[in-house]
Amino acid sequence: MVELASQQAGFLGTESVRDADGFGITITYWSSEEAISAWKANVEHLAAQDMGRCEWYEHYEVKVAKVERAYGKPLA
């Protein structure tokens, strides 16, 4: 899905992490609400969402948030 998302207009990047038990979080960054809506409506993404709900995930949450600012110390 990341490869497909990266081909969508407005895609800015992604971050993903999983622990040893498989619990994880994936964050995707988009340039606008319109870009998010277009990604949500993508046919291949819709099929993956259906598979996720039916077969892959016991639980999931989707949160849409606006990043106002981000900063930190780069990894050495």
C-alpha positions in Angstrom: 0.0 0.0 0.0 2.9 2.4 0.7 4.1 2.0 -2.9 0.5 2.7 -4.2 0.0 5.6 -1.8 3.3 7.2 -2.9 2.0 7.4 -6.4 -1.0 9.4 -5.3 -1.2 13.2 -5.7 -0.5 14.9 -2.4 1.4 12.0 -0.7 4.2 13.4 1.5 5.5 10.4 3.3 5.0 7.6 5.8 6.3 6.3 9.1 5.6 2.8 10.5 6.7 0.8 13.5 5.7 -2.6 15.0 6.7 -4.3 18.3 7.7 -7.9 18.8 4.0 -8.9 19.2 3.0 -7.3 16.0 1.2 -4.3 17.4 2.0 -1.3 15.2 1.2 2.1 14.0 1.5 3.6 10.5 1.3 7.3 9.8 0.9 8.7 6.3 1.3 12.4 5.6 -0.8 14.2 2.9 -0.8 17.7 1.6 -4.5 18.3 2.0 -7.9 17.0 3.0 -8.6 16.5 -0.7 -5.5 14.3 -1.1 -6.6 12.2 1.9 -10.1 11.8 0.4 -8.7 10.7 -2.9 -6.5 8.1 -1.2 -9.5 6.8 0.8 -11.5 6.4 -2.4 -8.7 4.6 -4.3 -10.1 1.3 -5.6 -7.0 -0.8 -4.6 -6.9 0.9 -1.2 -10.7 0.2 -0.7 -10.0 -3.5 -1.4 -7.2 -3.6 1.1 -9.4 -1.9 3.7 -12.0 -4.6 3.2 -9.4 -7.3 3.7 -8.1 -5.6 6.8 -11.6 -5.4 8.4 -12.5 -9.0 7.4 -9.3 -10.9 7.7 -6.2 -9.2 8.9 -7.0 -7.0 11.9 -9.0 -7.8 15.1 -8.9 -4.1 15.9 -7.9 -0.9 14.1 -8.4 2.8 14.4 -8.1 5.6 11.9 -7.3 9.1 13.1 -7.0 12.2 10.8 -5.0 15.0 12.4 -3.2 18.1 11.2 0.5 18.5 12.0 1.0 22.2 12.9 4.8 21.9 13.5 7.3 19.1 13.9 10.9 19.2 15.1 13.5 17.1 16.8 17.1 16.0 16.9 18.3 14.0 13.8 19.7 10.5 14.3 23.5 10.4 14.2 
